[in-house]
Amino acid sequence: MTSHAKLWRLAYCLTFCLSITACSQTPLAKDELYQKLGAKAGLEQLVDGLLVEIEQDRQIVHHFQDTDIPRFRNLLIEQLCELSGGPCKYSGATMQESHTGFHITQADFDNLVNHLMKVMQQQNIDIKAQNQLLALLAPMYKDVVYR
């Protein structure tokens, strides 16, 4: 099994497990994940760490060569804030619109996910919160990867 297949199999298993546990527990507060990620300051740290990882990755950094990095940073923070139940509203384009023409491969996507996981671990984000965030991001795969 390829590393890509293993990563996505893991993501799907985590999503399944999270959905089962969600059904058997008290409903989460709307912003619980947002709080577990450190609220706005934590998301800023997370995105800043991810940007450092991207900058050092020769395989994917070229996808960002014409990107307005401060704008991208703010939009990613907004997106993660909204996804995690925070008070933000994402104001950017859809994932499909913003990734069209970039020819992002599965390997590129996997690298970005690995960088995100590395930064979350470095920032001591609870494993449950990591899995919850990854499960929220996983459906975007189809809109990001070029086919």
Summary of the structure (lengths in Angstrom):
residues: 147
radius of gyration: 15.1
end to end distance: 20.2
largest distance: 46.0
contacts: 385
relative contact order: 0.17
helix: 70%
strand: 0%
